[in-house]
Amino acid sequence: MLIRPHCFGANVVPLSPSPPLRSPGAAPEKSSSTATDQRRITCPVFRVPEFRIKHPARSAQPSPSRVKAKAGMQLLLPTAVLLGSAAGALADSLAGIEHVVFFMQENRAFDHYFGTLRGIRGFQDPNAALAASGKTVFHQLVNGTLSNATDSLLPWYLNYLGGNYSEATQCISAGTNGWGANHRALNFGKNDLWAISNTAYAWSHYKREDIPVHFGIADAWTVGDMYQESIISASIPNRLMWQTGTINVPGSKVNSTSGPAVDDNTSPGCISLVEGGPQVPGWAGNTPVGQFNSSSGPVSGQNYSCYPYDWKTVPEYFYEPGVNISWKQYHSADNYGHEVMELFTQYQDLTYPGNETNPLIVAALNEQGRGVDTGGVEAFIRDALAGNLPEISYIITPGDLCEHPPNLPQQGGWAQKAIIDAVQHSPKYNTTALIISYDETGGFGDHVVPFVPPPGTPGEYLGDPFGADSQPSGPGFRVPFFVVSPWTRGGNVWTEPTDHISQLLFLEKWAAAHGKTFSIEAISDWRREHMSDLVDVFDFENPDYSTVDLPYAAPPMRDPLTELLDASAYCGAKYEELSWPPVPYGNQTEATALWVEAGSRAIRGKLTEGRHLVLESGSEALAFADSSLKTSSPQDKKEADATQRFVVHATDASKADQTTFTISAASNSTLFLSSALSFAAQGAVFNITNQGGAAGYYFKETSSGKFLAFSNGSPALADAAEYIKLYSVTF
């Protein structure tokens, strides 16, 4: 079977036997007369299943020592399941999505990647929380230990000095990403101690030129700007939420003595707290695991993260009677320790001799490729191009491609591009949804105060194991999130409160639409009620099946002897201290530090705070003049007309999923739209409800029960509801 898609992933094929390594992020070289530098840009013919990705750092001929996918890696189903539909079939509802791909990357915060991105809740957030000083949370506290030049640190661009920093900072790390460090930065909801309690590098960020593939995905499909990590902690707790629905916080619905998995632990037994470590008011310091203390006195003997785990995982539901869902996990031998199925006794018990062909083990644990290798990614690409994906796919990339610091974001960009391009050029693209997320922030900070449950919520709070009062397990800080599909095209922004549990809720909805109903018992009641199920991110009435050419991504760098991935080692060895640019203490202004791209995005999902909004209905755009409303012509560049910008203010900012708001003009946040549709100190309350997909929103004034309408050119409160399109703009 031959497939000739558009170029994807590693689209630079070497003509020489062993071309030199390029520095990360370097553009493809131009052809030259010398054999060692010659390159050709090509769309290779992929022969399935013999498909091989070719890389500039290796021979064009496959190495005889190359370890290929195991012979036993064919997909085993719970029972006979018919996969897919005829190529070209179209989906017009949730039931029409036949293949869902869950792809989770590592350890990056939303602001760290997308604070400057156009049209999202980033550095121009008009609802940013205020500190006691009156400054916004963008001003992180700085003490004399860090610098005497200033008392605050604004977000700062890693490559502000130019030069080689643009390459060197690809392999930078921030700070600590564990439970203690994250909760200290959150500082009981103030969210102002990222520099002091973590590091100043936690408040650093990239721009479009540093991670062009990531920005390209956001521009072509839908990016979420209210997607939170599930647990205010490290990777394993968050990945447990992603693939099981719980970390077994006290009060959880699982019957288990394992956990609570508040930090990474892959050694048998529990982590036990003992006396020791520096004193920090209310919190333990950055001390090694097992050495914690608090200002209220030493603690000892408290156990947590008891391993192995033993509660039910999500894939086990796929084998229940009447469910029967085909699935497969794509990963290499090196999965950075984040294949969490192997942390559970039910999987460990089945790995003993005699169970090698058990469907659960084959789908979950069989590895495609040796060591730090692209085998798992290649296996997914091969199956996608052949139209052989199961109904549910999980992708776990190897260390060098997972973006976990100090691994390079641009190398992760290559993996995302390769996977997306394979999905786009699959014969099943018309019935496939790809959901890309990140497990946690990796020690990088984010300015949005997390939306967490009320204190005492069952299964959500626990007595902090590091000595403080009872603390929320999550949801935590924002992380990047995309939905790639024909029904999420257009560069939209998804604004609903969302976390890893949302992917499980979507999975339940998707399965029910296919008559394969199951319910993940471990999910807490609060998250079921308050986290999105993602269904409204899809606009099934207006699909776009065309393909997208994402920006160029440099192929994975490999060790020339072992052929294993080694970009992070190469970057670290080449740049060493240059990877850490000096922090610009005292040399910042808001005008430069909070710079954002100009542009707009159509909003999808339940509306939340944090954006400048443009409202359009029919051929009219809502605008303001002095103290009243008017209409004017919609702009091609939605951000262009300052009189068309509005800001909503939640009536209860602690409840991100509530739907009632007051409305102000963007230029004056002290006057609000009244029921007379003029601006006054006391504003009316509007219930703003999403009507699904890209349909629009209703604005219902709560005291009169009437709806905001202006499609006829005259703003009024009317008896009939009117669809209003919303755009998030930055300028």
C-alpha positions as CSV (number, residue, x, y, z in Angstrom):
1,M,0.0,0.0,0.0
2,L,1.5,3.3,-1.0
3,I,0.5,6.7,0.5
4,R,2.0,10.0,-0.7
5,P,0.8,12.7,1.7
6,H,2.1,16.2,1.9
7,C,5.5,16.5,3.6
8,F,5.2,16.1,7.3
9,G,7.4,15.8,10.3
10,A,11.0,15.2,9.2
11,N,10.7,16.5,5.7
12,V,14.4,17.2,5.1
13,V,16.0,14.0,3.8
14,P,19.9,13.9,3.6
15,L,21.7,12.9,0.5
16,S,25.0,12.4,2.2
17,P,25.9,9.4,4.3
18,S,26.4,11.3,7.5
19,P,25.6,15.0,7.5
20,P,26.7,17.1,10.5
21,L,24.5,17.7,13.4
22,R,22.7,21.1,13.3
23,S,22.0,23.2,16.3
24,P,18.4,22.9,17.6
25,G,15.9,25.1,15.7
26,A,18.2,25.8,12.8
27,A,16.4,26.4,9.5
28,P,16.9,23.8,6.7
29,E,20.1,24.4,4.8
30,K,20.2,25.4,1.1
31,S,21.5,23.0,-1.4
32,S,25.2,23.3,-2.2
33,S,27.7,21.6,-4.5
34,T,29.3,19.6,-1.7
35,A,28.0,16.2,-0.9
36,T,28.2,16.7,2.9
37,D,25.9,19.7,2.8
38,Q,23.4,18.7,0.2
39,R,19.8,18.5,1.2
40,R,16.6,18.0,-0.7
41,I,13.1,18.9,0.5
42,T,10.9,16.0,-0.5
43,C,7.5,14.4,0.0
44,P,8.6,10.8,0.5
45,V,6.5,7.9,-0.5
46,F,5.4,6.0,2.6
47,R,5.1,2.3,2.2
48,V,2.9,0.9,5.0
49,P,3.8,-0.9,7.2
50,E,7.5,-0.5,6.3
51,F,7.3,3.3,6.9
52,R,10.5,4.9,8.3
53,I,11.1,8.5,9.4
54,K,14.4,9.7,8.0
55,H,16.6,12.2,9.8
56,P,19.4,14.6,8.8
57,A,21.7,13.2,11.5
58,R,21.6,9.7,10.1
59,S,22.2,7.7,7.0
60,A,19.4,7.5,4.4
61,Q,19.7,3.8,4.7
62,P,18.2,2.2,7.8
63,S,20.8,1.0,10.3
64,P,21.0,-2.8,10.6
65,S,21.1,-2.3,14.4
66,R,18.0,-0.3,14.4
67,V,15.4,-1.9,16.7
68,K,12.0,-1.9,15.1
69,A,8.6,-2.4,16.7
70,K,8.1,-5.8,18.2
71,A,6.4,-8.4,16.2
72,G,3.8,-8.7,18.8
73,M,2.7,-5.1,18.5
74,Q,-0.3,-5.7,16.3
75,L,-3.4,-4.3,17.8
76,L,-5.3,-6.8,20.0
77,L,-9.0,-6.0,20.6
78,P,-11.1,-7.1,23.6
79,T,-13.2,-8.9,21.0
80,A,-13.6,-8.5,17.3
81,V,-14.2,-4.9,16.6
82,L,-14.8,-3.3,13.2
83,L,-12.6,-0.2,13.0
84,G,-13.4,3.0,11.1
85,S,-15.6,3.6,8.2
86,A,-15.0,4.1,4.5
87,A,-12.5,6.7,3.6
88,G,-14.2,10.1,3.0
89,A,-17.1,9.5,5.4
90,L,-18.0,12.7,7.2
91,A,-18.9,13.2,10.8
92,D,-21.8,15.6,11.6
93,S,-22.1,14.7,15.3
94,L,-20.2,13.2,18.2
95,A,-21.2,9.8,17.0
96,G,-19.4,10.5,13.7
97,I,-16.0,10.8,15.5
98,E,-14.7,7.2,15.1
99,H,-11.1,7.8,16.4
100,V,-9.9,9.8,19.4
101,V,-6.2,10.4,20.0
102,F,-5.1,11.6,23.4
103,F,-1.5,13.1,23.3
104,M,0.0,14.5,26.4
105,Q,3.3,16.4,26.6
106,E,5.3,17.5,29.6
107,N,5.9,20.3,32.0
108,R,5.1,23.7,30.4
109,A,2.8,26.5,31.7
110,F,0.4,28.3,29.5
111,D,1.9,31.8,30.0
112,H,5.4,30.3,29.5
113,Y,4.4,29.3,26.0
114,F,1.4,31.5,25.1
115,G,1.4,34.6,27.2
116,T,2.1,36.7,24.1
117,L,-0.2,34.8,21.7
118,R,-2.9,36.9,20.0
119,G,-6.5,36.7,21.0
120,I,-6.2,34.7,24.3
121,R,-6.1,35.2,28.0
122,G,-2.5,36.2,28.3
123,F,-0.4,39.1,29.3
124,Q,-3.1,41.6,28.4
125,D,-5.7,40.0,30.8
126,P,-8.0,42.8,31.9
127,N,-9.2,40.8,34.8
128,A,-5.8,39.9,36.3
129,A,-5.9,39.4,40.0
130,L,-4.7,42.4,42.1
131,A,-2.2,42.1,45.0
132,A,-2.4,44.0,48.3
133,S,0.0,46.5,46.7
134,G,-2.6,47.4,44.0
135,K,-0.4,45.9,41.3
136,T,-1.6,42.9,39.2
137,V,-0.3,39.4,39.8
138,F,2.0,39.9,36.8
139,H,4.2,41.7,39.3
140,Q,5.7,38.7,41.3
141,L,7.2,39.6,44.6
142,V,11.0,39.9,44.8
143,N,13.0,40.0,48.1
144,G,16.6,40.9,48.9
145,T,17.8,37.4,48.5
146,L,17.0,37.7,44.8
147,S,17.7,41.3,44.1
148,N,17.9,44.7,45.7
149,A,17.1,46.5,42.4
150,T,13.3,46.0,42.6
151,D,10.6,44.6,44.7
152,S,8.8,42.8,41.8
153,L,9.4,40.9,38.6
154,L,7.2,41.1,35.5
155,P,7.0,38.3,32.9
156,W,10.3,38.3,31.0
157,Y,11.2,37.1,27.5
158,L,14.0,34.5,27.7
159,N,15.7,35.8,24.6
160,Y,15.6,39.5,25.3
161,L,19.4,39.7,24.8
162,G,19.3,38.1,21.4
163,G,22.3,36.3,20.0
164,N,22.8,32.7,20.8
165,Y,20.2,32.8,23.6
166,S,17.5,31.9,21.1
167,E,19.1,28.5,20.8
168,A,20.5,28.2,24.3
169,T,17.3,28.8,26.2
170,Q,15.6,25.9,24.4
171,C,17.3,23.7,27.1
172,I,16.5,25.8,30.1
173,S,14.7,24.6,33.2
174,A,12.6,26.6,35.6
175,G,12.3,25.4,39.2
176,T,10.6,22.7,41.2
177,N,7.3,21.2,40.1
178,G,6.3,19.2,43.2
179,W,3.4,19.7,45.5
180,G,5.2,21.9,48.0
181,A,6.8,24.2,45.5
182,N,3.6,24.7,43.5
183,H,1.5,25.4,46.6
184,R,4.1,27.8,48.0
185,A,4.0,29.8,44.7
186,L,0.2,29.8,44.9
187,N,0.5,31.3,48.4
188,F,-3.1,30.5,49.5
189,G,-4.6,32.0,46.4
190,K,-2.5,35.1,46.1
191,N,-0.3,33.5,43.3
192,D,2.5,35.9,44.0
193,L,5.5,33.8,45.1
194,W,6.8,32.2,41.9
195,A,10.1,34.1,42.0
196,I,10.7,33.8,45.7
197,S,9.4,30.2,46.4
198,N,10.4,28.7,43.0
199,T,12.9,30.6,40.8
200,A,12.8,33.8,38.7
201,Y,13.0,31.6,35.6
202,A,9.5,30.4,36.5
203,W,8.3,33.8,35.3
204,S,10.1,33.6,31.9
205,H,8.5,32.9,28.5
206,Y,8.9,32.2,24.8
207,K,7.5,34.0,21.8
208,R,6.2,32.8,18.4
209,E,9.7,32.7,16.8
210,D,10.9,30.3,19.5
211,I,8.1,27.8,19.2
212,P,6.6,28.4,15.8
213,V,4.9,24.9,15.5
214,H,3.0,25.4,18.7
215,F,1.8,28.9,17.6
216,G,0.9,27.4,14.2
217,I,-1.3,24.8,15.8
218,A,-3.1,27.5,17.8
219,D,-3.6,29.5,14.7
220,A,-5.0,26.6,12.6
221,W,-7.2,24.8,15.1
222,T,-8.5,25.6,18.6
223,V,-6.4,26.5,21.6
224,G,-7.7,26.4,25.2
225,D,-6.8,29.2,27.5
226,M,-8.6,27.9,30.6
227,Y,-7.2,24.4,30.7
228,Q,-5.7,23.6,34.1
229,E,-3.4,20.8,35.3
230,S,-5.5,18.5,37.4
231,I,-3.2,18.4,40.4
232,I,-1.1,21.2,41.8
233,S,1.9,19.0,41.7
234,A,4.2,16.9,39.5
235,S,3.8,14.7,36.4
236,I,2.7,11.3,37.8
237,P,-0.2,12.7,39.9
238,N,-1.5,14.5,36.8
239,R,-1.0,11.5,34.5
240,L,-2.9,9.4,37.0
241,M,-5.8,11.8,36.8
242,W,-5.6,11.6,33.0
243,Q,-5.7,7.8,32.8
244,T,-7.5,6.9,36.0
245,G,-9.6,9.9,37.2
246,T,-8.1,10.1,40.7
247,I,-5.0,10.2,42.9
248,N,-7.0,8.8,45.8
249,V,-7.2,12.0,47.9
250,P,-9.0,11.1,51.2
251,G,-12.7,11.1,50.5
252,S,-12.2,9.8,47.0
253,K,-14.6,7.2,45.5
254,V,-12.0,4.5,45.1
255,N,-11.5,1.8,47.7
256,S,-7.8,1.7,48.0
257,T,-5.0,2.2,50.5
258,S,-2.6,3.3,47.8
259,G,-1.8,7.0,47.3
260,P,-2.7,9.8,47.8
261,A,-0.3,10.3,44.9
262,V,0.6,13.9,45.6
263,D,4.1,13.6,44.2
264,D,6.1,11.3,41.9
265,N,7.0,8.0,43.5
266,T,7.9,4.8,41.6
267,S,9.6,2.9,44.5
268,P,7.6,0.3,46.4
269,G,6.1,1.6,49.6
270,C,5.1,5.0,50.9
271,I,6.9,8.3,51.2
272,S,7.0,9.1,54.9
273,L,7.6,12.5,56.3
274,V,10.3,12.9,58.9
275,E,11.6,15.9,60.8
276,G,14.1,18.1,59.1
277,G,14.4,20.9,56.5
278,P,14.4,24.7,56.7
279,Q,11.5,26.6,58.2
280,V,9.3,28.6,55.9
281,P,6.1,30.1,57.4
282,G,3.3,27.6,56.7
283,W,5.3,25.6,54.2
284,A,8.3,23.3,53.9
285,G,11.3,24.5,52.0
286,N,12.7,23.1,48.7
287,T,14.2,20.0,50.5
288,P,14.6,16.5,49.3
289,V,11.6,14.1,49.2
290,G,11.1,12.7,52.7
291,Q,12.6,15.8,54.4
292,F,9.9,18.3,55.3
293,N,9.0,20.6,58.1
294,S,6.6,23.5,58.9
295,S,6.6,26.5,61.1
296,S,3.9,24.9,63.3
297,G,6.3,22.2,64.3
298,P,7.8,19.0,62.9
299,V,5.8,16.3,61.4
300,S,6.7,12.6,61.1
301,G,5.1,9.3,60.2
302,Q,2.5,10.6,57.7
303,N,2.5,8.5,54.6
304,Y,1.6,9.5,51.1
305,S,2.1,8.4,47.4
306,C,2.0,4.8,48.5
307,Y,3.1,2.7,45.6
308,P,2.1,0.5,43.7
309,Y,-1.4,1.8,42.9
310,D,-4.3,-0.6,42.6
311,W,-7.5,1.3,41.6
312,K,-9.2,0.9,38.3
313,T,-7.7,2.5,35.3
314,V,-9.6,4.0,32.4
315,P,-8.6,1.4,29.7
316,E,-10.1,-1.4,31.9
317,Y,-13.5,0.1,31.3
318,F,-13.0,-0.6,27.6
319,Y,-13.3,-4.4,28.2
320,E,-16.6,-4.2,30.1
321,P,-19.6,-6.0,28.6
322,G,-21.3,-3.7,26.1
323,V,-18.4,-1.3,25.9
324,N,-15.8,-3.2,23.8
325,I,-13.6,-0.2,22.7
326,S,-10.4,-0.9,20.8
327,W,-7.3,1.0,22.0
328,K,-3.5,1.2,22.0
329,Q,-0.8,3.2,23.8
330,Y,2.1,4.4,21.6
331,H,5.4,4.8,23.4
332,S,9.1,3.8,23.2
333,A,11.1,2.0,25.7
334,D,12.0,5.4,27.0
335,N,8.8,7.1,28.0
336,Y,10.4,9.4,30.6
337,G,8.8,7.3,33.3
338,H,5.3,8.5,32.5
339,E,3.6,5.4,31.3
340,V,1.5,5.2,34.5
341,M,-0.3,1.9,33.7
342,E,2.9,0.0,34.8
343,L,2.5,1.6,38.2
344,F,-0.6,-0.5,39.0
345,T,-0.6,-3.9,40.5
346,Q,-3.2,-5.3,38.0
347,Y,-0.7,-4.5,35.1
348,Q,2.3,-5.6,37.0
349,D,0.7,-8.9,37.8
350,L,-0.1,-9.5,34.2
351,T,3.5,-8.9,33.0
352,Y,4.7,-12.2,34.4
353,P,5.5,-15.1,31.9
354,G,2.4,-16.6,30.4
355,N,0.5,-13.3,29.9
356,E,2.5,-11.9,27.0
357,T,-0.5,-11.9,24.8
358,N,-3.0,-10.5,27.3
359,P,-4.9,-7.8,25.3
360,L,-4.7,-5.3,28.2
361,I,-0.9,-5.7,28.4
362,V,-0.3,-5.7,24.7
363,A,-2.3,-2.5,24.2
364,A,-0.8,-0.7,27.3
365,L,2.8,-1.8,27.8
366,N,4.3,-3.1,24.6
367,E,7.0,-0.7,23.5
368,Q,7.7,0.5,20.0
369,G,11.4,1.2,19.7
370,R,14.5,1.0,21.9
371,G,15.6,3.6,24.5
372,V,15.3,7.3,23.8
373,D,13.9,6.7,20.3
374,T,11.1,7.7,18.0
375,G,9.7,4.2,17.8
376,G,6.4,5.0,19.4
377,V,5.8,8.1,17.3
378,E,6.7,6.2,14.2
379,A,4.3,3.4,15.0
380,F,1.5,5.9,15.5
381,I,2.3,7.6,12.2
382,R,2.4,4.3,10.4
383,D,-1.0,3.3,11.8
384,A,-2.5,6.7,11.1
385,L,-1.4,6.8,7.5
386,A,-2.6,3.3,6.9
387,G,-6.0,4.1,8.4
388,N,-5.4,1.5,11.1
389,L,-5.7,3.6,14.3
390,P,-7.8,2.0,17.1
391,E,-10.8,3.8,18.4
392,I,-8.8,5.3,21.3
393,S,-5.0,6.1,21.0
394,Y,-2.7,7.4,23.7
395,I,0.7,8.9,22.7
396,I,3.6,9.2,25.2
397,T,6.7,10.6,23.6
398,P,10.3,9.8,24.6
399,G,12.3,12.1,26.8
400,D,13.9,14.2,24.1
401,L,10.6,14.9,22.4
402,C,8.3,15.3,25.4
403,E,9.3,19.0,26.2
404,H,10.1,18.3,29.8
405,P,12.9,20.7,30.7
406,P,15.7,20.6,29.7
407,N,14.3,18.9,26.6
408,L,13.8,21.3,23.8
409,P,10.3,22.7,23.0
410,Q,11.3,22.8,19.3
411,Q,12.0,19.1,19.3
412,G,8.6,18.6,20.9
413,G,7.2,20.8,18.1
414,W,8.7,18.3,15.6
415,A,6.8,15.5,17.3
416,Q,3.5,17.4,17.3
417,K,3.9,18.4,13.7
418,A,4.7,14.8,12.7
419,I,1.7,13.4,14.6
420,I,-0.7,16.1,13.3
421,D,0.4,15.7,9.7
422,A,0.0,12.0,9.9
423,V,-3.6,12.5,11.3
424,Q,-4.3,15.1,8.6
425,H,-3.2,12.7,5.8
426,S,-4.8,9.7,7.3
427,P,-7.8,8.3,5.3
428,K,-9.7,8.6,8.6
429,Y,-9.0,12.3,9.2
430,N,-12.7,13.1,8.5
431,T,-13.6,11.0,11.5
432,T,-10.7,11.7,13.9
433,A,-10.2,14.1,16.8
434,L,-6.7,14.7,18.3
435,I,-6.5,16.2,21.8
436,I,-3.1,17.6,22.8
437,S,-2.4,18.6,26.4
438,Y,0.4,19.0,28.9
439,D,0.5,17.2,32.2
440,E,1.7,20.1,34.5
441,T,3.6,23.3,34.5
442,G,7.1,22.0,35.1
443,G,8.0,24.7,37.6
444,F,7.0,27.5,35.2
445,G,4.4,30.0,36.5
446,D,1.0,31.2,35.2
447,H,-0.8,34.4,36.2
448,V,-4.4,33.0,36.4
449,V,-5.3,32.0,39.9
450,P,-6.5,28.4,39.7
451,F,-10.2,27.6,39.9
452,V,-10.4,25.2,42.8
453,P,-13.3,23.6,44.9
454,P,-14.5,25.1,48.1
455,P,-12.6,23.9,51.2
456,G,-13.7,20.6,52.5
457,T,-15.0,19.3,49.1
458,P,-14.9,15.5,49.3
459,G,-12.1,13.9,47.3
460,E,-10.5,17.2,46.6
461,Y,-8.8,18.5,49.8
462,L,-6.2,16.9,52.0
463,G,-4.2,17.8,55.1
464,D,-1.1,19.0,53.4
465,P,1.6,16.4,53.8
466,F,4.3,19.1,54.0
467,G,2.9,20.8,57.1
468,A,0.4,23.4,56.1
469,D,-3.4,23.5,56.5
470,S,-5.7,21.5,54.3
471,Q,-5.0,22.4,50.7
472,P,-6.8,21.7,47.4
473,S,-5.3,19.0,45.3
474,G,-6.4,20.9,42.2
475,P,-7.3,21.9,39.6
476,G,-4.0,23.8,39.3
477,F,-2.3,26.2,37.0
478,R,-3.0,26.5,33.2
479,V,-1.1,24.4,30.7
480,P,-1.2,24.4,26.9
481,F,-4.1,22.6,25.2
482,F,-5.3,22.1,21.6
483,V,-8.0,20.2,19.9
484,V,-7.1,19.3,16.3
485,S,-9.9,18.1,14.0
486,P,-12.0,19.2,11.0
487,W,-14.6,20.7,13.5
488,T,-12.1,22.8,15.5
489,R,-10.4,24.6,12.6
490,G,-10.1,28.4,12.4
491,G,-7.8,29.6,15.2
492,N,-10.5,29.7,17.9
493,V,-10.0,30.0,21.6
494,W,-11.8,27.5,24.0
495,T,-12.6,29.4,27.2
496,E,-14.4,26.8,29.4
497,P,-12.9,25.7,32.8
498,T,-11.2,22.5,31.8
499,D,-8.6,20.0,33.2
500,H,-7.4,16.4,32.5
501,I,-10.7,15.1,33.9
502,S,-12.4,16.9,31.0
503,Q,-10.8,14.4,28.6
504,L,-12.3,11.6,30.6
505,L,-15.7,13.2,30.6
506,F,-15.4,13.7,26.8
507,L,-14.4,10.0,26.5
508,E,-17.6,9.0,28.4
509,K,-19.7,11.3,26.1
510,W,-18.0,9.9,23.0
511,A,-18.5,6.3,24.1
512,A,-22.2,6.9,24.9
513,A,-22.7,8.4,21.5
514,H,-21.5,5.1,20.1
515,G,-23.7,3.0,22.4
516,K,-20.8,2.0,24.6
517,T,-21.8,3.6,27.8
518,F,-19.6,3.5,30.9
519,S,-18.9,5.9,33.8
520,I,-15.5,6.3,35.4
521,E,-16.3,5.8,39.1
522,A,-13.2,7.6,40.4
523,I,-14.1,11.1,39.1
524,S,-15.2,13.3,42.0
525,D,-18.6,14.9,42.0
526,W,-17.2,18.4,42.0
527,R,-15.2,17.8,38.8
528,R,-18.1,16.2,37.1
529,E,-20.1,19.3,37.8
530,H,-17.6,22.0,37.2
531,M,-15.1,20.8,34.6
532,S,-16.0,20.9,30.9
533,D,-16.7,17.7,28.9
534,L,-15.3,19.4,25.7
535,V,-18.3,18.6,23.6
536,D,-19.0,22.2,22.7
537,V,-15.5,22.7,21.3
538,F,-16.6,21.0,18.1
539,D,-18.6,22.8,15.5
540,F,-20.1,19.8,13.6
541,E,-22.2,22.1,11.3
542,N,-19.2,23.8,9.8
543,P,-16.3,21.4,9.4
544,D,-13.2,22.3,7.4
545,Y,-11.5,19.1,6.0
546,S,-8.6,21.0,4.3
547,T,-5.1,20.3,5.5
548,V,-2.7,22.8,7.1
549,D,1.0,23.3,6.4
550,L,2.5,23.9,9.8
551,P,5.8,25.8,10.2
552,Y,9.0,23.9,9.6
553,A,10.3,21.8,12.5
554,A,13.9,20.6,12.8
555,P,14.0,16.8,12.9
556,P,15.1,15.1,16.1
557,M,18.9,15.3,16.8
558,R,20.6,11.9,17.2
559,D,23.8,10.7,18.6
560,P,25.8,9.7,15.5
561,L,27.0,6.5,17.1
562,T,23.9,5.1,18.9
563,E,21.3,6.9,16.7
564,L,19.4,7.6,20.0
565,L,17.9,11.1,20.5
566,D,20.3,13.5,22.2
567,A,19.2,17.1,21.5
568,S,19.0,18.1,25.2
569,A,22.5,16.7,25.9
570,Y,23.8,18.5,22.8
571,C,22.2,21.8,23.8
572,G,23.4,21.6,27.4
573,A,26.9,20.7,26.4
574,K,27.2,23.4,23.8
575,Y,25.7,26.3,25.7
576,E,26.1,25.4,29.4
577,E,25.7,28.6,31.4
578,L,24.4,30.5,28.3
579,S,21.2,28.5,28.8
580,W,20.5,30.8,31.8
581,P,20.2,34.4,30.7
582,P,20.4,37.0,33.4
583,V,17.1,37.9,35.1
584,P,16.2,41.6,34.2
585,Y,15.6,42.7,37.7
586,G,14.8,46.4,37.8
587,N,15.0,46.8,34.0
588,Q,11.4,46.2,33.1
589,T,8.4,48.3,32.1
590,E,4.8,47.0,31.7
591,A,4.8,48.3,28.1
592,T,7.5,45.9,27.0
593,A,7.1,43.1,29.6
594,L,3.4,42.6,28.9
595,W,3.6,42.9,25.1
596,V,1.3,40.7,23.1
597,E,0.6,40.0,19.5
598,A,-2.3,42.0,17.9
599,G,-5.2,39.9,16.6
600,S,-8.4,38.0,17.5
601,R,-9.9,34.6,17.9
602,A,-13.5,33.4,17.8
603,I,-14.6,32.2,21.2
604,R,-16.0,28.7,21.8
605,G,-17.3,27.3,25.0
606,K,-18.7,28.8,28.2
607,L,-17.4,32.3,28.7
608,T,-14.9,33.2,31.4
609,E,-13.1,36.3,32.4
610,G,-9.8,37.5,31.1
611,R,-10.3,38.9,27.6
612,H,-11.2,42.0,25.7
613,L,-14.3,41.1,23.8
614,V,-15.9,42.2,20.5
615,L,-19.6,41.4,20.1
616,E,-21.2,41.0,16.6
617,S,-24.7,40.1,15.5
618,G,-25.8,39.9,11.9
619,S,-24.0,42.7,10.1
620,E,-23.5,44.9,13.2
621,A,-20.8,45.2,15.9
622,L,-21.7,46.5,19.3
623,A,-19.8,49.7,20.2
624,F,-19.9,52.5,22.8
625,A,-19.9,56.3,22.5
626,D,-19.5,58.3,25.7
627,S,-22.0,56.7,28.1
628,S,-24.2,54.8,25.8
629,L,-24.3,51.9,23.3
630,K,-24.4,52.1,19.5
631,T,-23.5,49.9,16.6
632,S,-20.8,50.1,13.9
633,S,-19.5,48.1,11.1
634,P,-17.7,44.8,11.9
635,Q,-13.9,45.1,11.3
636,D,-11.9,42.6,9.3
637,K,-9.3,43.0,12.0
638,K,-11.6,42.6,15.0
639,E,-9.1,44.3,17.3
640,A,-8.8,47.5,15.2
641,D,-11.7,49.6,16.6
642,A,-11.2,50.5,20.3
643,T,-14.9,51.5,20.7
644,Q,-15.9,47.9,20.0
645,R,-13.9,46.4,22.9
646,F,-15.7,45.3,26.1
647,V,-14.8,43.4,29.2
648,V,-16.9,41.1,31.4
649,H,-16.6,40.8,35.1
650,A,-17.8,37.7,36.9
651,T,-20.3,38.3,39.7
652,D,-18.3,35.7,41.7
653,A,-14.7,35.5,40.4
654,S,-14.0,32.4,42.5
655,K,-16.4,30.4,40.4
656,A,-14.9,30.3,37.0
657,D,-17.8,28.3,35.6
658,Q,-20.6,30.7,36.6
659,T,-22.4,32.5,33.8
660,T,-23.4,35.8,35.3
661,F,-21.3,39.0,34.5
662,T,-21.4,42.7,34.5
663,I,-20.1,44.4,31.4
664,S,-17.8,47.4,31.0
665,A,-16.2,49.3,28.1
666,A,-12.6,48.2,27.8
667,S,-11.5,51.8,28.3
668,N,-13.3,52.3,31.6
669,S,-13.5,49.5,34.1
670,T,-15.4,51.6,36.8
671,L,-18.6,52.1,34.8
672,F,-20.8,49.2,33.8
673,L,-23.6,48.6,31.4
674,S,-27.0,49.2,33.0
675,S,-30.4,47.8,32.2
676,A,-31.0,51.1,30.4
677,L,-28.0,50.2,28.2
678,S,-26.0,53.1,29.4
679,F,-22.9,53.0,31.6
680,A,-23.2,53.7,35.3
681,A,-21.5,52.9,38.6
682,Q,-24.0,50.2,39.2
683,G,-24.3,47.8,36.3
684,A,-26.9,45.2,35.3
685,V,-26.1,41.5,35.6
686,F,-26.2,39.5,32.4
687,N,-26.5,35.7,32.2
688,I,-24.2,34.9,29.2
689,T,-24.9,31.4,27.9
690,N,-23.1,29.5,25.1
691,Q,-25.4,28.0,22.5
692,G,-22.9,25.3,21.4
693,G,-20.2,25.0,18.8
694,A,-19.9,28.2,16.9
695,A,-23.5,29.2,17.2
696,G,-23.0,32.1,19.5
697,Y,-24.2,33.4,22.9
698,Y,-27.3,34.7,24.5
699,F,-27.0,37.8,26.8
700,K,-30.0,37.8,29.2
701,E,-30.4,40.8,31.5
702,T,-31.4,39.1,34.7
703,S,-33.7,41.7,36.3
704,S,-35.9,42.0,33.2
705,G,-35.5,38.6,31.7
706,K,-34.9,40.2,28.3
707,F,-32.0,39.7,25.9
708,L,-29.4,42.0,24.4
709,A,-30.1,42.5,20.7
710,F,-28.5,44.9,18.2
711,S,-28.6,43.1,14.8
712,N,-31.0,45.8,13.5
713,G,-28.6,48.5,14.3
714,S,-30.3,49.7,17.5
715,P,-29.1,48.2,20.8
716,A,-32.0,47.2,22.9
717,L,-33.3,44.6,25.4
718,A,-35.7,42.4,23.5
719,D,-38.1,39.6,24.3
720,A,-36.5,37.3,21.7
721,A,-33.0,35.9,22.2
722,E,-30.4,36.9,19.6
723,Y,-27.2,35.0,18.7
724,I,-24.2,37.1,19.5
725,K,-20.8,36.1,18.2
726,L,-17.9,36.7,20.6
727,Y,-14.2,37.4,19.7
728,S,-11.3,37.7,22.0
729,V,-9.0,40.5,20.9
730,T,-5.5,41.7,21.7
731,F,-4.0,44.9,20.5
